[in-house]
Amino acid sequence: MPSERLSGRPSGRWRGWLAVAAALAVVVLVPPLLTSGAEGGGTTLRGLRVLVPNSPGGGYDVTARTAAKAMEDAELIRNAEVFNLPGAGGTVGLGRTVNERGNGKLVMSMGLGVVGSVYTNKSPSSLLDTTPIAKLIEEPDIVVVGKDSPYRTLDELVAAWKADPGAVQVGGGSSPGGPDHLAPMLIAKAVGLAPKQVNYIPFDGGGELLASVLGGKVAFGVSGVGEYRDQIEAGQIRVLAVTSGQRVPGVDAPTLREAGVDVEFTNWRGVVAPPGVSDADRARLVELFTDLHGTPQWREALARNGWTDAFTPGAEFGAFLREENERVATVLKDLGLA
């Protein structure tokens, strides 16, 4: 048999084997951004990062972690990271997202609260600077008190509030301009109180608000129903009213209108990406959340959290954001808050 030459360079046959080995090493050591294996027969996105612009336990946090888990369980994503960057009603996280220009593997959980916070915090960045990916849910707020509160009905609370507005502190899981701030302001206006009379205490998310409600440090709180499901079921808090047009299944409380207050209010949440992402990255992210919307895991999450499916993808969500931006600005001016 002919022998291989001994020299400083490998022979042709050895060069071929080395090339194959190198190619295999790349496959093993550098995982692809997209792999097959999703439930729907599509691809799995690796390494997605989800920025939450408020504290753990808040509405954006619950929505982001619920969506990420549902996508992991459905094998739509792998190795995702959900991280919190709270501050200034979500505008700190918004600024970070806008500064991540072109990053197609970052999305931010957001909603109505960030729209208002842009105005009240005079943020240099706007949601109109981001890339709209999808609106996911709508959710009513709830008016809640601790189980030991003297207020057992909304009528009793409103009577005390009107008698001495400054003494009846209301806590909300959002900064001024957010949904948990706008809802009590609209309620105050409907019962004859000037919004500027309202003693509003802002908290960075419903998780931070909860301790003050349970401890009686605020007279009542306003937050999303999904954030307090466990406490409602455990009897730790009492719901006096829901802000939606219809009662919420599993929550023994009237709507505001049923309780004699002519207000209907619904919060919403969605996902945006940094500006300047490529068309391919934008399309992939829209497809990812579209696929999430079709999974049984997400349908179960909607039911469990009392969320209303409000899925609106891509450009349609962008048009909605522009409308909300104008609407919130008008509401804040009408209330004398902007």
N, C-alpha and C positions, 0 to 999 in steps of 0.2 A: 504494500500500500504506500502511496506517496505520503510523505510526512509534511506537516505544516512548516512553513519557513519561520525561523526565529529571527525576528528583527524588531526594530523600534516601533513598527506600525503593525496592527493586526491585519491578518489576511482578509480577503474579500468575504469568506464565509464567516469569520469571526466578527467582522464589521457588521454583517447582516444580523447576527445574533445580538450584538450590543445595541443595535438600533431598536430591535424588538423589545429588549429588556428596558431600554430607556423609555419607550412609549408606554409600556406597562406601568413603570414607576410613576409616570405623570398621572395616569388614570387612578392609581392607588393613592398617591400622596396629595393630589390636587383635585378634590371632588368638584364635579361640574356644578354650575349655578342652578341648572335645571336637571332633574332626573325623572325617569318614568316611575309610575307606581301610584298615582292618585286614584281615588275610588272611581272617578269618572273615566279612567283610562288615559288621562292627560299627563301633565308633568307636575313635579314637586319642586317648589321654590325653596332654595336653601339660603339661610343667613339673613332673613328679613329682620329688620329692627323696627320696633313700634315705640314711638315716643309718646308718653302720657304727660300732658302739661299741667297735671295737678297731683295731689298727694295720693298715696295708696288708699283704697277704699272709696274714692270719689267716683262719680259717674263715668268719666272718661277712662279711668283705670279699670272699673268693672267691665265696661264695654270692650276695651282693648284686650284684656286677659281672657274674657269669654270668647271673643272672636278668634284669638290666637289658639286657644285650646281646641276649639271646634275645627279649625283648619289643620292643626296637628293630628287630631283624631281621624279626620277625613283624608289624611296623607296628602294635603295640598301644600303644606310647608314642612320644613325640617330645620331644626336648630334656630328657631326664632328667638329673639330677645325682646322682652317688654321692659322698658325702663322709664322711671319717673323724673321729670324735670319741672317741678312746680315753681310758681311765682307769678305775681301780678296778673292773677286771673287767667292764666294760660298764655299770656303774651311773651313770657320768657321762653317757653317752649316753641311758640310761634316764631320768635326771632331766630332761634337755633335752626328750626326747619327751613326758614327762608335762606339762612346762611349756608345751608348744606346744598346749595345749588348744583343740580345735575346728579345728585345721589339717588339712583333708582332702587336702592335697597333700604330706604328709610321712608316710613309713613308716620303721620301724627294723628292720634285719636283726638277728635275735636267736636264742637257743636255750637249751639246757640250762645253759650256762655262766652266763648272766645270772640264771637261777633261783637257782642256788647262791650267786652273788656278792651277791645281795640280803641273804642271811643273814650271810655271812662279812664283808661290808663294812658291815653294819648300815645299809643304804641306807634313806633316808626314803621312797623311791618303790619300788613293787612292780610287777611285770608285771600284777598283778591290777588296777592302776590304768589300764592301757592298753586300747585297743580291739583285740581279736583279729581278725586278717585271715585268715591261713592258715598252717598247718604245711606245709612244703615237702618236706623230705628227712629221711632217717635216714642215719647214716654211722658205721661202726665206727672206733674208734681203732686205732692201730698202735703197737707197741713197737719203737723204732728205735735204731740205733747208727750211728756213722760207719763208712765202709768200712775204716778202719784200726783199728777197735776190736778189743780182744783177745777180745771175746765174740762167738762165732759161733752160739750157740744160747741159747734161753731158760734151759735148765738151767744153763749156765755162768754166766749173769748172776745167776740166783737164788742159786746157791751162793756167789758173791762177795758178794752183797747180804746174805745171812743171816750170813755170817762177820763182816762189819763194816758194819752198816747206815748209819752216819754217813758213811763214806768213799765210799759209792756214791751220788752225787748223781743225782737224777732231775729232768729239766726237763719242764715242761708249758706248753702255749700258753694256759693260762687261770689265773686267780687261784684261791686256795683256794675250794672249793665248785663249781668248774667241772668239765666232763667230763674234761679232761686232768689234773686233780688227783684226782678221784674214782676214775678207773680204776686208777692205781697204788696208791692207798690200799686199794682192794678186792683188788688182786693181793697186796699186802703181807699183808693179813689172811688171805688164802687160803693163803699159804706159811708162816704162823706168825710174821710180824712184827707188832708193834704199830704202828698207823698213826702214832703219835707218834714212833716211831723213824725214820720216813722223812725223809730230807733232801731236801725238795722245793723246787725253785727255780722260781718262777713267771715266765713271760714273757707279754707282752701280744700273744698270737697266735702261731700257728705260724711265721710269717715271722721273728719275732725269735728264736724257739727254734732255728731251723735252723742259724744260724751257730755256736751253742754245741755242737750235736750234731756238725756237721762238724769243728769244731775240737777236739773231745774235752774241752770244758770241763765237760760233764756226762757221766756214765757212760752214760746212756740217756735217751731222750726219749719222750714220749707225745703224739701229735697225731692229727688226722684224716687219713685216707688220701688224701682229695682234695687236701689242701694240699701233699703231697709226691710226687705222681704223677711229675712231671718228674725229680725227684732219684732216685726209685726206678728209673725206666727208664734213667737215665744211669749207674746203679751207684754214685752218690755216697753213698748210705746203704743200710744192710742192715736189713730188717724181720725181727725175731725172732718176732713173733706178731701176730695180729689179734684184737681183742676181741669180734668178732661170733660168732654161733653157727655160721656157715658160713664157709668160706674165701672170700677176695675174688678174683674173676677178675683175672688179670694181676699178682697179688702172690704171689710164691713164699714163702709162710710159713704155718705151721699156726695153727689157732685156739688160744686159751689152753687150752681143755679138751683139745685134742689134745696140747698140750705138758705136760699134767699139772697145770694150774692151774684149779680149778673156779670160773671166773668168766666170765660173759657180759655184755657191756656195749655199749650202742649210744647214740651221741649223736644229737641231732636239731636242726633249725634251722627257723625260720619268720619271719613278718613280723607286726608289730603297728603300729597307728597311735596317735596321741595320744588321750587321753580326750575325750569331748564332741563328737566329730565328728557331723555330721548323719547321719540315716538314709540319705539319698541318697548322701553321700560314702562312708559305710561300704559300702553295697551296690555302689557303683562300684568300690571297691578290691577287694572280694571277687570281683567279676566279672572284674576285670583279672587277678588271679592264677589264677582258674579258667580263663580263656582261655589264660594262659601254660601251664598244666598240659597243655593239649590240643595244643600246638604241636610240630612235629617238631624245632624248635630246642631246646626244653627236653628232649625225649626224648634227643636226641644228647648234651646236656650231662650228663644223669644217667649215661649210659653212660660218657662220657669221664672223669668224675670218680669213678666207683665209688660213686655215691650211690644209695640205695634210695628209690624214689618213696613218699612218705608223706603225700600231699596230704590235708589235712583243713581245710575252710574254715569261716570264720565262727564261729557259736555252738558248733559241735562242737569247734573248736580252743579256744574259751574254756573249755569243760568239761575238756578235756585239760590246759590250763594250770593250772587249779585242782587237779587230781589230782597233777600234777608238783610243784607248790608244796608240797603235803603230803608227797609221797614223798621229795623231796630233803631237807626239814627232818628227816624221820625218819632218813634215811641219815646225815646229818651228825651227828646226836645219837648214833646207834649207834657211829659212828667216833670219838666224843669231840671232834668238830671244831666243834660249835655248841652 
